[in-house]
Structure formats: structure tokens, C-alpha cells
């Protein structure tokens, strides 16, 4: 298990998830640990390890994912 729960990730995607958490904390004035928990719940059990999965994650900027995750949208 990582900082982001059951999300499987490479070093690159863990760093990107951290950028999403920072964006969410900044945009919505929530603690970073809450942002991390929301990310963990949103992508629980997914693995961002293969090229297509990584491309899908990195295709959008951290602010986009912060809004989707905070407001409970679907990716």
C-alpha cells in the first residue's frame, strides 16, 4: 500500500498523484491528507503502471483531476 491507498503506481505516476493532491489542497482549501484520501478512494484498486494507463492519467492536468475528484465526477 502506498500513500494513495491501493492505487498501483510507478514513481512517475506517484509524483503526478502528489501534484493532483497539492492542486486539490490549494484549490479547495482542504488539508493535503484529505486530498490524498480522496484520490485513494477515487482510484482505489487501479494500477497506473502500463503505458496506456499512464497516458490516460497524464493526458489531463492536475487541476482537472483535482476538480473531478473533489466534485465526485467520473474520469
N, C-alpha and C positions, 0 to 999 in steps of 0.2 A: 504494500500500500504506500502511496506517495502523499505529498502534501495535499493533493487534489483527490484523495479517496481512491476509488477503484478504477481511475482512468489510467489506461496504459499509455505511456508516452515516451518519446525519445527525449534526449537533452534539449533539442531544438523546440519540440512542442511543449515541454515543461516550461521553458523560458517564455514562450508565447502565451501560455496559460497564465503565467505570472504577470505579463503585460496586460492581459484582459482583467485580471484581479485588480491591478493598480488603477486601470481605467475606470472600472466599476466603483471602486472606493472613492475615487476623485469625483466622478460624475454624480454620484448619488449620496455622497457624504455618509458612507457606511464604513465600518471597520474592515480592514483588509481580510481578517479571518472570516468575516461573514461573506465577503465576496468569494473567497476560496471555497467555502462550504457550498455556496450557491452553484459554483462551477462544478464542484464534485457531484452534486445532485443532478445537475442538468445533463452531464455526460457520463453518469455512473455506468461503469462496466464497458465503456467504449475503449478502443485502442487506437491511438494516433501513431501508428508505427509504420504502416506501409505508405508508399509514395502517394497513392490516390487519397488516402485518409489525411495525410499531412497537407496535401494541396487543397483539399476541401476546407480544412481549418484555416490555413493561411490565406485563402482566397479573399476573406473579409478582414477588415482591420479590427484591432482590439476594441475600439469604441462601438462598432457594430455589434460584436458579440456581447459586450457589456450590456447594451440596451436589450438585446434579445433575451439574455439570461435574466436580467433584472426584472423585466416585464413579463417573463414567462412565455415568450414566443416559442416558435418551433424553428429549428435550423433547417 
